[in-house]
Amino acid sequence: MTNEHVFPKWLDRYLPPGRQQQLEQARYGPRALDITRPSVGLDFRVRKVCGPCNNGWMSLLEGDSIDALHPLISSLELQLINLRRQRQIALWATKTAMIADQTQSEPLLPGLQLARMRTHRAIPGTTRVWMGACEELQPLVTCNTVRIELENLVDPKAPWRVGFYVSMKIGHLCLYVYFPGGDVVVQHPPVYHTALARIWPRRGSGLPWPPPVRPRNSDSFERLADDLWRSLRLFVPERARELNLRES
């Protein structure tokens, strides 16, 4: 096993002189760690990745993602994001969220999803990835992971689903990844439509970026990220069809 950077070394280029970055360890669960420590660059690693993966497909994925991510990290210039670029950003965000999960003493994501990412670069089918922007470039990286349970909109008496949510601010770019862990549709209130856009599953080819509503700094980004996951609700297609048949 090798030490894998949660956030890639190529992000160091965006750090200010001195290359200092305050990092806060991802947190959730009964054994959660909550550690803030200074580091040189983005030296935040997890020792759960084998050498062939670290130096093989994961390195290639990072290289393939730089061109898609760079303009969004470093600038708020208006641009259109095509479908291919949306998928590349969503793939990178999903991989990074999976690595963040591995920093925990009890990771939540099943091994099958990790294996599919390794063999097919496949984003789990029920994953949702949203993209937004922040006015502030520094601090370069802010990230939190949360283990959450979501209420079923169709059948309030049904068990709540456990999910895994990761929010990341990387320069001006904000990414929000949710793994619901089942065949569900995740809904959020319309108030967020002006602050973020879903890039996985993809919706349209000409996605304008940045959105008109943007957090001013990392603190307001974290408040938005927390408000978003607290507002998410589940819609279970199979259960909805069953209830509709009974009513008819």
URZI-V571927 format. One record per residue. N is the residue number from 1. SS is DSSP state (hx for helix, st for strand, lp for the rest). PSI is psi in whole degrees, -180 to 180 (* if undefined). D_LAST is the distance of its C-alpha to the last C-alpha in Angstrom with 1 decimal. Layout:
BEGIN
N | SS | PSI | D_LAST
N | SS | PSI | D_LAST
END
This chain:
BEGIN
1 | lp | 148 | 56.4
2 | st | 164 | 57.4
3 | st | 118 | 56.8
4 | st | 131 | 54.1
5 | st | 130 | 54.0
6 | lp | -44 | 50.7
7 | lp | 130 | 51.6
8 | lp | 155 | 53.8
9 | hx | -26 | 57.5
10 | hx | -16 | 57.3
11 | hx | -17 | 55.8
12 | hx | -26 | 59.3
13 | hx | -21 | 60.5
14 | hx | -4 | 58.6
15 | lp | 152 | 60.1
16 | lp | 173 | 62.9
17 | lp | 141 | 66.6
18 | lp | -23 | 67.0
19 | lp | 38 | 63.6
20 | st | 137 | 62.4
21 | st | 123 | 58.7
22 | st | 123 | 57.2
23 | st | 137 | 54.5
24 | st | 123 | 52.0
25 | lp | 139 | 50.6
26 | lp | 150 | 46.9
27 | lp | 142 | 45.5
28 | lp | 167 | 42.7
29 | lp | 168 | 42.2
30 | lp | -25 | 44.4
31 | lp | 27 | 47.3
32 | lp | 145 | 47.1
33 | lp | 140 | 50.3
34 | lp | 93 | 51.0
35 | lp | 127 | 54.1
36 | st | 128 | 55.6
37 | st | 145 | 58.7
38 | st | 150 | 60.9
39 | st | 163 | 61.2
40 | st | 114 | 63.1
41 | lp | -137 | 60.7
42 | lp | 54 | 57.3
43 | lp | 72 | 58.6
44 | lp | 111 | 55.4
45 | st | 163 | 54.8
46 | st | 134 | 52.9
47 | st | 68 | 54.5
48 | st | 20 | 51.6
49 | st | 132 | 51.9
50 | lp | 158 | 54.0
51 | hx | -48 | 56.8
52 | hx | -37 | 55.5
53 | hx | -46 | 52.2
54 | hx | -44 | 54.0
55 | hx | -2 | 56.6
56 | lp | -105 | 54.4
57 | hx | -33 | 50.9
58 | hx | -39 | 50.5
59 | hx | -40 | 53.7
60 | hx | -40 | 52.6
61 | hx | -42 | 49.3
62 | hx | -47 | 51.3
63 | hx | -40 | 53.7
64 | hx | -19 | 50.9
65 | hx | -16 | 49.2
66 | hx | -47 | 52.3
67 | hx | -34 | 52.3
68 | hx | -35 | 48.6
69 | hx | -34 | 49.1
70 | hx | -50 | 52.6
71 | hx | -28 | 52.0
72 | hx | -31 | 49.1
73 | hx | -40 | 51.1
74 | hx | -11 | 54.3
75 | lp | 156 | 53.3
76 | lp | 23 | 50.9
77 | lp | 137 | 51.8
78 | lp | 132 | 48.9
79 | st | 164 | 47.7
80 | st | 136 | 44.7
81 | st | 115 | 43.2
82 | lp | 174 | 42.2
83 | hx | -41 | 39.6
84 | hx | -42 | 42.2
85 | hx | -39 | 43.7
86 | hx | -43 | 40.4
87 | hx | -39 | 39.8
88 | hx | -41 | 43.3
89 | hx | -43 | 43.0
90 | hx | -39 | 39.6
91 | hx | -45 | 41.2
92 | hx | -43 | 44.3
93 | hx | -41 | 42.3
94 | hx | -45 | 40.2
95 | hx | -44 | 43.4
96 | hx | -39 | 45.1
97 | hx | -38 | 42.2
98 | hx | -40 | 42.4
99 | hx | -39 | 46.1
100 | hx | -37 | 45.6
101 | hx | -33 | 43.4
102 | lp | -9 | 46.3
103 | lp | -13 | 48.5
104 | lp | 155 | 46.7
105 | lp | -27 | 47.9
106 | lp | 82 | 44.4
107 | lp | 149 | 42.7
108 | lp | -32 | 38.9
109 | lp | 136 | 38.1
110 | lp | 153 | 37.9
111 | hx | -30 | 40.7
112 | hx | -40 | 38.4
113 | hx | -39 | 37.6
114 | hx | -41 | 41.3
115 | hx | -40 | 42.2
116 | hx | -37 | 39.9
117 | hx | -40 | 41.5
118 | hx | -45 | 44.9
119 | hx | -33 | 44.4
120 | hx | 1 | 42.0
121 | lp | 44 | 42.2
122 | lp | 125 | 38.4
123 | lp | 127 | 36.5
124 | lp | 138 | 33.8
125 | lp | -33 | 30.5
126 | lp | 4 | 28.7
127 | lp | 143 | 31.9
128 | st | 133 | 31.9
129 | st | 126 | 35.3
130 | st | 155 | 36.1
131 | st | 139 | 39.4
132 | st | -163 | 41.3
133 | st | 160 | 45.0
134 | st | 141 | 47.5
135 | lp | -29 | 50.6
136 | lp | 132 | 52.8
137 | lp | -45 | 54.2
138 | lp | 148 | 55.7
139 | lp | 148 | 55.0
140 | lp | -46 | 54.0
141 | st | 129 | 51.5
142 | st | 130 | 49.2
143 | st | 138 | 46.5
144 | st | 147 | 44.4
145 | st | 146 | 41.8
146 | st | 135 | 39.2
147 | st | 120 | 37.1
148 | st | 159 | 33.9
149 | st | 131 | 30.6
150 | st | 144 | 27.6
151 | lp | 140 | 24.7
152 | st | 118 | 21.1
153 | lp | -34 | 19.3
154 | lp | -44 | 15.8
155 | lp | 92 | 16.6
156 | lp | -20 | 19.9
157 | lp | -12 | 20.4
158 | lp | 155 | 20.7
159 | lp | 144 | 24.4
160 | lp | 145 | 26.0
161 | st | 135 | 27.2
162 | st | 133 | 30.9
163 | st | 170 | 32.1
164 | st | 125 | 35.5
165 | st | 134 | 36.5
166 | st | 129 | 39.8
167 | st | 139 | 41.3
168 | st | 128 | 44.5
169 | st | 120 | 46.8
170 | st | 95 | 49.3
171 | lp | -129 | 51.7
172 | lp | -17 | 49.7
173 | st | 132 | 46.7
174 | st | 131 | 43.8
175 | st | 141 | 41.3
176 | st | 120 | 38.3
177 | st | 132 | 36.8
178 | st | 128 | 33.8
179 | st | 102 | 32.9
180 | lp | -19 | 29.5
181 | lp | 35 | 29.9
182 | lp | 175 | 26.5
183 | lp | 85 | 23.7
184 | lp | 162 | 22.8
185 | st | 129 | 23.0
186 | st | 129 | 25.5
187 | st | 146 | 25.2
188 | lp | 158 | 28.1
189 | lp | 151 | 28.6
190 | hx | -19 | 29.8
191 | hx | -23 | 33.2
192 | hx | -6 | 34.2
193 | hx | -28 | 33.7
194 | hx | -6 | 37.3
195 | lp | -22 | 38.8
196 | lp | 160 | 37.3
197 | st | 142 | 35.7
198 | st | 128 | 33.7
199 | st | -8 | 35.8
200 | st | 127 | 33.7
201 | lp | 146 | 31.4
202 | lp | 151 | 33.3
203 | lp | -42 | 31.9
204 | lp | 165 | 34.7
205 | lp | -36 | 38.3
206 | lp | 71 | 40.3
207 | st | 116 | 39.6
208 | st | 142 | 42.1
209 | st | 140 | 43.9
210 | lp | 164 | 44.8
211 | lp | 159 | 42.0
212 | lp | -29 | 43.1
213 | lp | 124 | 42.5
214 | lp | 137 | 44.6
215 | st | 147 | 45.8
216 | lp | -33 | 49.6
217 | lp | -176 | 50.7
218 | hx | -33 | 49.6
219 | hx | -45 | 49.0
220 | hx | -30 | 46.5
221 | hx | -46 | 44.9
222 | hx | -36 | 44.4
223 | hx | -44 | 42.8
224 | hx | -43 | 40.4
225 | hx | -42 | 39.6
226 | hx | -42 | 39.0
227 | hx | -35 | 36.8
228 | hx | -53 | 34.7
229 | hx | -30 | 33.8
230 | hx | -21 | 33.2
231 | hx | -9 | 30.7
232 | lp | 144 | 28.7
233 | st | 158 | 25.1
234 | st | 144 | 22.9
235 | st | 113 | 19.6
236 | lp | 111 | 18.6
237 | hx | -46 | 16.7
238 | hx | -44 | 15.7
239 | hx | -36 | 14.5
240 | hx | -42 | 12.4
241 | hx | -39 | 10.6
242 | hx | -45 | 10.1
243 | hx | -39 | 8.7
244 | hx | -39 | 6.2
245 | hx | -39 | 5.2
246 | hx | -42 | 5.5
247 | hx | -34 | 3.8
248 | lp | * | 0.0
END
